[in-house]
Amino acid sequence: MDDSGSPPPRPPHPPPPAAPPGGGEPAPSLADGLRFAFGTLTVLPVGAARWDRATARLGMLCAPAAGLAVGTAAALLGGFPLLLGSGAPVAAVVSVAATALLTRALHLDGLADTADGLGSGRPAAEALDIMKRSDIGPFGVVTLVLVLLAQTAALTELYAQSWAQGAAAAVAAALAGRAALAWACREGIPAARREGLGAAVAGTVPAGPAAALAAGAALVAAALVAAARPAPGLGAVAGAGAVVLGLCAAEGLLRHCRRRLGGVTGDVLGALAETAATLTLLTLTLGVRT
């Protein structure tokens, strides 16, 4: 997720509703939250018009919905090569590429920038400056290559078992990544900069709802993987466990970024999403034939 500037400019839109008698902007609706989530986390032209903190809070709570849409699309697109007679590797590449395209590769860009900043070994201010640069350094390149290889290899193994297992994994990984975003934006987590997407969303989500979203993502993954595997009971455990491990890995990275950078940025959030998604996919390859 790019954090090099302010949130995207507001598109033309009708005048907002009149402010309530007490003054201030009206409370955001669920539609506002969904537009914020899909407008910042996907390429879909949803016409998000509000970028205030209240809308950011609701948007991050809606982040798993954007993940569900991206994961479902990646799973469906990954099925076409299999229908046409191609093998699991092609299906895996299509799913990984579809996820990148549907998110403008912003999470991957954030992952590379975060790797460069953390890998530089510089103090926080200098590391943050490195992360804002438009180029990608050696740490970022190596991290991107390894993560994309890991995601493709995991999905290849899962699609080799069946389209259902690969599809369930693609959706579970996307859900885990966006649940990690909501959890990382919980109250008490500061922004590392005063500007950018990270500053807009950091600390906006109450811890209770953030934890509930994480639990919900694990339950949905459990149901999907159970439906896709020959042994439903073990599949449910595998699905829930994969999301939990993915979120734990993202939390570990978040804590490291807080120590090194002072908080989160848009790039850090992108790195957290990719970390959770990748660990979820890799975990689902364990005991894949159960």
NORFENZI-V610560 format. One record per backbone hydrogen bond with DSSP energy under -1.0 kcal/mol. CO is the residue of the C=O (numbers start at 1). NH is the residue of the N-H. E is the energy in kcal/mol with one decimal. If there is no record, write none. Layout:
co: {CO & CO}
nh: {NH & NH}
e: {E & E}
This chain:
co: {20 & 29 & 30 & 31 & 32 & 33 & 34 & 35 & 36 & 37 & 38 & 44 & 52 & 53 & 54 & 55 & 56 & 57 & 58 & 62 & 62 & 63 & 64 & 65 & 66 & 67 & 68 & 69 & 70 & 71 & 72 & 73 & 74 & 79 & 80 & 81 & 82 & 87 & 88 & 89 & 90 & 91 & 92 & 93 & 94 & 95 & 96 & 97 & 98 & 100 & 101 & 102 & 103 & 105 & 106 & 107 & 108 & 109 & 110 & 111 & 112 & 113 & 114 & 115 & 116 & 123 & 124 & 125 & 126 & 127 & 128 & 137 & 138 & 139 & 140 & 141 & 142 & 143 & 144 & 145 & 146 & 147 & 148 & 149 & 150 & 151 & 152 & 153 & 154 & 155 & 156 & 158 & 162 & 163 & 164 & 165 & 166 & 167 & 168 & 169 & 170 & 171 & 172 & 173 & 174 & 175 & 176 & 177 & 178 & 179 & 180 & 181 & 183 & 185 & 186 & 190 & 196 & 197 & 198 & 201 & 205 & 206 & 207 & 208 & 209 & 210 & 211 & 212 & 213 & 214 & 215 & 216 & 217 & 218 & 219 & 220 & 221 & 222 & 223 & 224 & 225 & 231 & 232 & 233 & 234 & 235 & 236 & 237 & 238 & 239 & 240 & 241 & 242 & 243 & 244 & 245 & 246 & 247 & 248 & 249 & 250 & 251 & 252 & 253 & 254 & 255 & 256 & 257 & 258 & 264 & 265 & 266 & 267 & 268 & 269 & 270 & 271 & 272 & 273 & 274 & 275 & 276 & 277 & 278 & 279 & 280 & 283 & 285 & 287 & 290}
nh: {23 & 33 & 34 & 35 & 36 & 37 & 38 & 39 & 40 & 41 & 42 & 46 & 56 & 57 & 58 & 59 & 60 & 61 & 62 & 65 & 66 & 67 & 68 & 69 & 70 & 71 & 72 & 73 & 74 & 75 & 76 & 77 & 78 & 83 & 84 & 86 & 85 & 91 & 92 & 93 & 94 & 95 & 96 & 97 & 98 & 99 & 100 & 101 & 102 & 105 & 104 & 43 & 106 & 109 & 110 & 111 & 112 & 113 & 114 & 115 & 116 & 117 & 118 & 119 & 120 & 127 & 128 & 129 & 130 & 131 & 132 & 141 & 142 & 143 & 144 & 145 & 146 & 147 & 148 & 149 & 150 & 151 & 152 & 153 & 154 & 155 & 156 & 157 & 158 & 159 & 160 & 162 & 166 & 167 & 168 & 169 & 170 & 171 & 172 & 173 & 174 & 175 & 176 & 177 & 178 & 179 & 180 & 181 & 182 & 183 & 184 & 185 & 186 & 205 & 189 & 264 & 200 & 201 & 202 & 204 & 187 & 210 & 211 & 212 & 213 & 214 & 215 & 216 & 217 & 218 & 219 & 220 & 221 & 222 & 223 & 224 & 225 & 226 & 227 & 228 & 229 & 235 & 236 & 237 & 238 & 239 & 240 & 241 & 242 & 243 & 244 & 245 & 246 & 247 & 248 & 249 & 250 & 251 & 252 & 253 & 254 & 255 & 256 & 257 & 258 & 259 & 260 & 261 & 262 & 192 & 269 & 270 & 271 & 272 & 273 & 274 & 275 & 276 & 277 & 278 & 279 & 280 & 281 & 282 & 283 & 284 & 286 & 288 & 290 & 231}
e: {-2.6 & -2.0 & -2.6 & -2.5 & -2.3 & -2.5 & -2.9 & -2.5 & -1.9 & -2.0 & -1.4 & -1.9 & -2.3 & -2.4 & -1.9 & -2.8 & -2.5 & -1.7 & -1.2 & -1.1 & -1.2 & -2.1 & -2.6 & -1.9 & -2.5 & -3.0 & -2.2 & -2.2 & -2.5 & -2.3 & -2.5 & -2.6 & -2.0 & -2.1 & -2.0 & -2.9 & -1.1 & -1.6 & -2.5 & -2.3 & -2.4 & -2.2 & -2.4 & -2.8 & -2.6 & -2.1 & -2.0 & -2.7 & -2.7 & -2.4 & -1.3 & -1.8 & -2.1 & -2.4 & -2.4 & -2.3 & -2.3 & -2.5 & -2.6 & -2.3 & -2.2 & -2.4 & -2.9 & -2.5 & -1.1 & -2.8 & -2.6 & -1.7 & -2.2 & -2.0 & -1.1 & -2.3 & -2.5 & -2.3 & -2.6 & -2.6 & -2.5 & -2.6 & -2.7 & -2.4 & -2.5 & -2.7 & -2.4 & -2.9 & -2.4 & -2.3 & -2.2 & -2.0 & -2.0 & -3.2 & -1.8 & -1.7 & -1.9 & -3.0 & -2.7 & -2.0 & -2.3 & -2.2 & -2.5 & -2.7 & -1.9 & -2.5 & -2.5 & -2.4 & -1.8 & -2.5 & -2.0 & -1.0 & -1.8 & -2.3 & -2.2 & -1.2 & -1.3 & -2.6 & -1.8 & -2.3 & -1.4 & -1.7 & -2.3 & -1.7 & -2.1 & -1.9 & -2.5 & -2.2 & -2.3 & -1.8 & -2.4 & -2.6 & -2.5 & -1.9 & -2.2 & -2.5 & -2.4 & -2.3 & -2.2 & -2.5 & -2.7 & -2.2 & -1.9 & -1.2 & -1.3 & -2.4 & -2.5 & -1.7 & -2.5 & -2.8 & -2.4 & -2.7 & -2.3 & -1.7 & -2.3 & -2.6 & -2.2 & -2.6 & -2.3 & -2.2 & -2.0 & -2.4 & -2.2 & -2.0 & -2.6 & -2.4 & -1.8 & -2.5 & -2.3 & -2.0 & -2.6 & -3.1 & -1.0 & -2.7 & -2.3 & -2.0 & -2.2 & -2.4 & -2.2 & -2.1 & -2.3 & -2.5 & -2.2 & -2.5 & -2.4 & -1.9 & -2.2 & -2.6 & -2.3 & -1.8 & -1.5 & -1.3 & -2.1 & -1.1}
